[in-house]
Amino acid sequence: MKHLLSTSDLTRDDAIRILDIAEDMAAVSTREVRKLPTLRGITVVNLFFEDSTRTRISFEAAAKRLSADVINFAAKGSSVSKGESLKDTAQTLAAMGADGIVIRHPASGAPRVLAESGWVDAGVVNAGDGTHEHPTQALLDAFTMRRRIHGTASRGRDLAGVKVLIVGDILHSRVARSNAWLLKTLGADVTFVAPPTLLPNGVGVFGVDVDYDLDAALARVTPDVVMMLRIQQERMNEAFFPNGREYSRAWGLTAERFRRLPESTLVMHPGPMNRGLEISDEAADSPQSTVLEQVTNGVAVRMAVLYLTLAGESAGPNGGAE
């Protein structure tokens, strides 16, 4: 696997392979020495044109646990702020010997352009491009679901028959798009729930069910997973709903709605959370919530992705180490 650009590029076997290798990587985190020699001598550049905390730190931790050398590049304060193009930035990094580039960019499709342009010979991992996709977030979400639902028997398993509601700002959410593709590939039944103004045109292309009423969807589906999405006000240049109170009342996972869920229903959120808007404290802090697990699992999943894109089959997940 040379690049990871979109979950729509992954077959069921591809996805399960990544998740199974992530299980191996998660086991590393329980060791006294939480490090593998797999990517020793490899240079990974975190190329972030948008602000990020969780994703950038997670990729940095993943690369360092695989013994890679890591360079963090932020657009602010760099030549990009002076007008340097993506091509020139990429070629500069290539000249510095970058073997892998983890890129977050505000333009949808920028990682694919970088991977297919010939500007660099590095492996490219999409860490979020505009409102398009965020494949490693979807993979860590699927990893978290699989572990919670199948437990120690999760290795080799998919998510066939698992009912997932993805609720909120679908329109601006790259997480929703990546999850829709991946979860469908893994056999899950996916429903988008949102006000009509927060659904993208041509939503049918995702092959998911669509509902505009959260209470009706909860009653109809009896979900195994409810994934709440952040309202991305920074991407909104007009009013998509009357006000925060109205949004929370109609589409938020309020304490009252949360108490109606079966105790087995998982509550997920990619973070950062707007507490009191899309999710209540009671839901976010409950034993059913996987929010902190998602952050922890993100490191293992990103270790698996970096291993597959930069080491391939040559070293094995443990890099030859016992």
C-alpha positions in Angstrom: 0.0 0.0 0.0 1.9 3.1 -1.3 -0.6 5.7 -0.1 -3.8 6.1 2.0 -5.9 8.8 0.4 -9.5 7.6 0.8 -11.5 4.9 2.5 -13.3 4.3 -0.8 -10.1 2.9 -2.2 -10.0 0.1 0.5 -11.5 -3.3 -0.1 -12.9 -5.3 2.8 -9.7 -7.3 3.0 -7.6 -4.2 2.9 -9.6 -2.7 5.8 -9.5 -5.8 8.0 -5.7 -6.1 7.4 -5.2 -2.6 8.6 -7.3 -3.2 11.7 -5.6 -6.5 12.4 -2.2 -4.9 12.2 -3.4 -2.1 14.5 -4.2 -4.9 17.0 -0.5 -5.8 16.9 0.5 -2.1 17.3 -1.9 -1.7 20.2 -0.1 -4.5 22.0 3.1 -2.6 21.7 1.6 0.1 23.9 1.3 -2.3 26.7 5.0 -3.2 26.7 7.6 -1.7 29.1 9.4 -0.3 26.0 6.7 1.0 23.7 8.8 1.2 20.5 9.6 -0.9 17.4 12.5 -0.6 15.0 10.3 -1.0 12.0 10.8 2.5 10.4 14.3 3.2 11.7 16.1 5.5 9.1 12.7 6.6 7.6 11.7 10.3 7.7 8.1 11.2 8.1 6.9 14.8 7.6 3.7 16.0 9.2 2.6 18.6 6.6 -0.3 20.5 8.2 -1.9 23.4 6.4 -4.8 23.5 8.9 -4.6 23.6 12.7 -4.8 20.3 14.4 -4.0 18.9 17.9 -5.3 15.3 18.1 -4.4 14.1 14.6 -1.0 15.7 14.4 0.1 14.5 17.8 -1.3 11.1 17.1 0.7 10.7 13.8 3.8 12.0 15.5 3.5 9.5 18.4 2.8 6.7 15.9 5.8 7.5 13.8 8.1 7.8 16.8 6.9 4.5 18.2 8.0 2.9 14.9 11.4 4.6 15.3 11.0 7.0 12.4 12.5 10.5 12.3 9.7 13.1 12.4 9.5 16.6 11.0 6.5 18.7 11.9 5.7 21.4 9.3 3.0 24.0 10.0 1.8 26.3 7.3 1.6 29.3 9.6 5.0 30.9 9.9 6.4 29.0 6.9 6.9 30.0 3.3 3.3 28.9 2.6 2.2 32.0 4.3 4.3 33.9 1.8 2.5 32.3 -1.1 4.6 29.2 -1.7 2.6 26.6 -3.7 1.9 23.0 -2.6 4.1 21.8 -5.5 7.1 23.9 -4.3 6.6 22.9 -0.7 6.4 19.2 -1.7 9.5 19.4 -3.8 11.4 21.1 -1.0 10.4 18.3 1.4 11.5 15.7 -1.3 14.8 17.4 -1.5 15.2 17.0 2.2 14.7 13.3 1.9 11.1 12.8 3.1 10.0 9.1 2.8 6.5 9.7 4.0 4.2 12.7 4.0 1.2 13.0 6.3 -0.9 15.9 4.9 -3.8 17.9 6.2 -5.0 20.5 3.7 -8.1 22.8 3.4 -8.5 21.9 -0.3 -10.4 18.7 -1.0 -8.3 16.4 -3.2 -4.9 18.0 -2.2 -3.5 14.7 -0.9 -4.4 12.8 -4.1 -2.8 15.6 -6.2 0.4 15.3 -4.1 0.4 11.5 -4.4 -0.3 11.3 -8.2 1.6 14.4 -9.4 5.1 12.9 -9.5 6.4 15.9 -7.4 7.5 13.5 -4.6 8.3 9.8 -4.4 7.1 9.6 -0.8 4.2 7.6 0.6 1.3 10.0 1.2 -1.3 9.7 4.0 -4.4 11.9 4.0 -4.9 13.4 7.4 -7.9 15.4 6.3 -8.6 17.3 3.1 -11.2 20.1 3.2 -14.7 18.6 3.6 -13.7 15.5 1.6 -12.2 12.7 3.7 -10.3 11.8 6.9 -9.5 8.1 6.4 -7.5 7.3 9.5 -10.3 8.8 11.7 -12.7 6.3 10.1 -10.3 3.5 10.6 -9.8 4.2 14.2 -13.6 4.5 14.6 -14.0 1.1 13.0 -11.2 -0.3 15.2 -12.9 1.0 18.3 -16.3 -0.3 17.3 -14.9 -3.7 16.5 -13.0 -4.0 19.8 -16.1 -3.0 21.8 -18.5 -5.2 19.9 -16.4 -8.3 19.3 -13.9 -8.0 22.2 -10.9 -10.3 22.2 -12.4 -12.2 19.2 -12.2 -9.1 17.0 -9.2 -10.1 14.9 -10.3 -11.0 11.4 -13.8 -9.8 12.0 -15.8 -7.1 10.1 -18.8 -5.1 11.2 -21.5 -7.0 9.4 -25.0 -6.1 10.6 -23.8 -3.4 13.0 -26.3 -0.5 13.0 -24.6 2.9 13.0 -26.3 6.4 13.2 -24.0 9.3 12.1 -25.7 12.4 13.4 -25.2 16.1 12.8 -23.1 18.3 10.4 -22.8 15.8 7.5 -22.3 18.5 5.0 -19.0 19.8 6.3 -17.8 16.5 7.8 -14.9 14.6 6.2 -15.3 12.1 9.1 -18.8 11.3 8.0 -17.8 10.7 4.4 -14.9 8.4 5.3 -16.9 6.5 7.8 -19.8 6.0 5.4 -17.5 4.4 2.8 -15.5 2.3 5.3 -18.4 1.1 7.4 -20.4 0.1 4.4 -17.3 -1.8 3.1 -17.1 -3.6 6.4 -20.8 -4.6 6.2 -22.4 -2.1 8.7 -25.8 -0.5 8.2 -25.3 3.2 8.2 -27.9 6.0 8.6 -27.1 9.7 8.2 -29.3 11.9 10.5 -29.3 15.7 10.0 -31.4 18.7 9.1 -31.8 19.0 5.3 -29.5 22.0 5.3 -26.6 20.0 6.7 -26.8 17.2 4.2 -24.7 17.3 1.0 -26.2 17.4 -2.5 -26.2 13.9 -4.0 -26.1 12.2 -0.6 -27.5 9.0 -2.2 -24.0 8.3 -3.6 -23.0 7.1 -0.2 -25.5 4.2 -0.3 -26.7 5.0 3.3 -30.2 5.6 4.7 -31.1 9.2 5.4 -33.3 10.6 8.2 -34.1 14.1 9.2 -35.6 13.3 12.6 -33.3 11.9 15.3 -36.0 10.6 17.6 -37.6 8.8 14.7 -34.3 7.3 13.6 -33.5 6.1 17.1 -36.9 4.4 17.4 -36.7 2.8 13.9 -33.1 1.6 14.0 -32.2 0.8 17.6 -28.6 1.6 16.9 -25.5 -0.3 18.1 -23.5 2.9 17.6 -24.5 6.6 17.7 -21.7 8.8 16.3 -22.2 12.5 17.0 -20.5 15.0 14.7 -19.1 18.4 15.7 -20.9 21.5 14.3 -18.1 23.0 12.2 -19.0 26.7 12.6 -15.6 27.7 11.1 -16.7 26.2 7.8 -20.1 27.9 7.8 -20.6 31.2 6.1 -24.4 31.3 6.5 -27.1 30.1 8.9 -27.8 26.3 8.6 -30.1 26.1 11.6 -31.9 28.7 13.7 -29.7 28.6 16.8 -27.7 26.3 19.1 -30.6 25.7 21.4 -32.9 24.6 18.6 -30.2 22.4 17.1 -29.5 20.7 20.4 -33.2 20.1 21.0 -33.8 18.5 17.6 -30.5 16.8 16.8 -28.3 16.8 19.9 -27.7 13.7 22.0 -29.3 15.3 25.1 -29.3 13.6 28.5 -32.9 12.6 28.0 -32.2 11.0 24.6 -29.1 9.3 25.9 -31.1 7.7 28.8 -33.5 6.2 26.2 -30.6 4.3 24.4 -30.0 0.6 25.2 -27.0 0.2 27.6 -25.2 -1.6 24.8 -25.3 1.3 22.4 -21.9 2.9 21.9 -21.6 6.7 21.9 -18.8 8.1 19.6 -17.5 11.5 18.7 -14.4 12.4 16.7 -13.7 15.4 18.8 -13.3 18.1 19.7 -16.8 18.1 21.3 -19.2 21.0 21.7 -20.7 19.9 24.9 -24.3 21.1 25.4 -24.7 21.5 21.6 -24.3 18.2 19.8 -23.7 16.1 23.0 -24.5 16.3 26.7 -22.1 15.8 29.5 -24.0 12.7 30.6 -23.5 11.0 27.2 -19.9 12.1 26.7 -18.8 11.0 30.1 -20.7 7.7 30.3 -19.3 4.2 30.2 -20.9 3.8 26.8 -18.8 6.7 25.5 -15.7 5.7 23.5 -14.3 9.2 23.0 -11.1 8.7 24.9 -10.7 5.2 23.5 -10.8 6.7 20.0 -7.9 8.9 20.8 -5.9 6.0 22.3 -6.7 3.7 19.4 -5.8 6.4 16.9 -2.1 5.9 17.6 -2.2 2.2 17.0 -4.2 2.6 13.8 -1.8 5.3 12.5 1.1 3.1 13.3 -0.5 0.4 11.2 -1.0 2.8 8.3 2.5 4.1 8.4 3.9 0.6 8.6 1.9 -0.5 5.5 2.7 2.6 3.5 6.4 2.9 4.4 7.6 -0.6 5.3 5.2 -2.8 3.5 5.8 -6.5 3.9 9.6 -6.3 4.2 10.0 -6.0 7.9 6.9 -7.4 9.4 5.0 -5.4 12.0 7.7 -6.0 14.7 10.5 -5.0 12.4 12.3 -8.2 13.0 12.3 -7.7 16.7 10.8 -10.1 19.2 
